[in-house]
Amino acid sequence: MRISTEIGVWVGALAALGIYSVLIKDNPFYRMVEHIFVGASAGIAVVVGLNTFKSTAWTPMTEGNYLLIIPMLLGLLLYTRYFPSAAWLNRIPLSFLMGTSAGVAMRGAVESQIVGQISATMVNLSSIDAWIVFVGTVCSLSYFFLTWKTGKVTGVTSKLGRYFMMAAFGAAFGNTVMGRVSAAIGRFTFILKNWLGF
């Protein structure tokens, strides 16, 4: 057993212990580490934002791409909300942001969640896995046809769809828990191996 002498390892280990100390009780050590994390994240975000602005807007504009002044002015208009007399100007860039975000999200949702789901279901039904996916999709969809729940056959498919969805949600939750446990194991491995030298 040999404790590490690297300052980065000590900072990482003490920060991890500070975050995990909240499991015992809310304490000043946890709050200090939390404040440092939030402050460092904000500082990094500002630096990354400035570097992105410099590389994608300012440098190309100084090289002759003068059309970039339009998004730069729209970005500056977002800050007019802090001046009550000109706060109405904030709505112009905000409407552009909301419209483009809705359009991009709608296109992505249609492609990934509707077209992607349909094409993933319409596969060659030559294996048991493909049949399970196909039957699970059809039964899960039948659960949302509310008039089908009363029929003899459709009532069974609707109930089966509910079970398929419960299994899918359980698997998703288990996957999330597994990811969190894996992250915790990684931190404890870092503390025990890299810091304490076990």
Residue, then its C-alpha position, 0 to 999 in steps of 0.5 A: m500500500r502506497i499513497s499517491t503523491e500526485i496533486g491531481v489524484w488527491v484533488g480527485a479523491l477528496a472531491a469524490l469523498g466530498i460528494y459521497s459524504v452527503l450520503i451520511k449527512d448534508n455537510p460543509f465539505y459536500r457543499m464546498v465541493e458542490h460549489i467548486f464543481v458548479g463554479a468550475s463548470a460555469g467557468i469552463a462553459v464561458v471559456v468554451g463559449l468564447n472559443t466557439f464564438k471566436s472560431t465560428a463567428w469572429t475569425p470567419m467574419t474578419e476573413g470576409n464572411y460578412l453575413l455572419i454579422i446577422p446571427m451575431l446581431l440576433g445573439l446580441l438582441l437576446y440581451t435586450r431583455y435586461f433593459p426594460s425599454a428595449a426588452w421587446l427586441n428579445r422576442i425576435p431572436l427568441s422566435f428564430l430559436m424556437g422555430t428552428s429548434a421545433g423544426v429540427a426536433m420534429r424532423g429528428a423525432v419523425e426520422s428516429q422515432i417513427v420511421g426508425q421504429i417502423s423500419a426496425t420492426m419490418v425485418n425478416l421474421s426468420s429468428i425468435d428475436a425478430w418475432i419478439v420485437f414484431v409481436g411486442t411492437v404490435c401489442s404495445l401499439s394495440y394498448f393505445f387503441l382504447t376501443w380495442k381493450t374491450g374485445k376478446v382478442t384485442g383485449v389480450t393483445s392490449k394486456l400483452g402490450r402492457y406487459f411488453m412495455m413494463a418489461a421495456f421500462g424495467a430494462a431501461f431503469g435497470n440499465t440506468v441503475m447499472g450505469r450509475v453503479s458502474a460510475a460509482i465502482g469506477r470512483f471507488t476503484f480510483i480512490l482505493k487503487n490510484w489514491l490509496g495504492f491498494 
